[in-house]
Amino acid sequence: MRKFFYYFGWTIVIGVLIYLGDKYQFLLKQDFMKNFEVLSFVLFSSIFPIGIGILLRLPKLIIEMKEDRQWTFDWAKFMGVGLPSLGVLSMCVVIFTPTGENLIPLVPEILYFGNSTIQTIAGVVFGFILLDSVKK
């Protein structure tokens, strides 16, 4: 029963943070629509899912930290899953920076501003894999 309340508490915390983050993202989007300053909205839309992915893996990592084993890092998992998802995220951000104007022809159209689903999934996967690659 103790484990149930541990995970249920984490679910409540993550749910509240998702709600608050979504409200803040909505405010950033309204500000973007008024002032046409897209970078703050795109940066938050990329970093927030990483935080959610980290929060999804954090309860298990805390349990693993209590075990008395040596720390390791799974480079294969990080490089095979984490880096490609980070690449997708970085492409979503870079095209809205001054240096990214030259990269627009190289970036698939599906990663442009209109498709935040891919950006969200890539961020959650990267955040989760970042902590999941750390093993004890």
C-alpha positions, 0 to 999 in steps of 0.5 A, a space after each residue: 500500500 505504501 508503494 501505491 501512495 508513493 506512485 499516486 503522489 508522484 502522479 498528482 505532482 506530475 499532473 499539477 506540473 503538466 497543468 501549470 506548464 500548459 497554462 504557461 505555454 498558452 500564455 506564451 502562445 498568446 504573447 507570441 501571437 501578439 508580438 510575433 516573438 516565437 523563440 520563447 514559445 518554441 524554447 519552452 515547448 521544447 524544454 517542458 516535455 524534457 522536464 516531464 520525461 525526467 519527472 516520469 522516470 524520477 520515481 523509479 530512479 529514487 527507488 534505484 538510488 536506495 540500492 547499494 550498487 555501482 552507478 553505470 551509464 547505458 551509452 547504447 540506449 542513450 545514443 540509440 534513442 536519446 540522441 535522435 530524439 534530441 536531434 528532432 528537438 534541436 531541429 524544431 528550435 534551430 529553425 527559429 534562430 538566425 543561424 537556422 534560416 540556412 537550415 530550413 531547406 534541410 529540415 523536413 516540413 513535418 518538424 516545422 512550427 505547426 506540428 508540436 506533437 512530434 516535438 512533445 513526444 521527442 522531448 518526453 522520450 529524451 527526458 525519460 531516456 536521459 534518466 533511464 540510461 543512468 543505472 545503479 
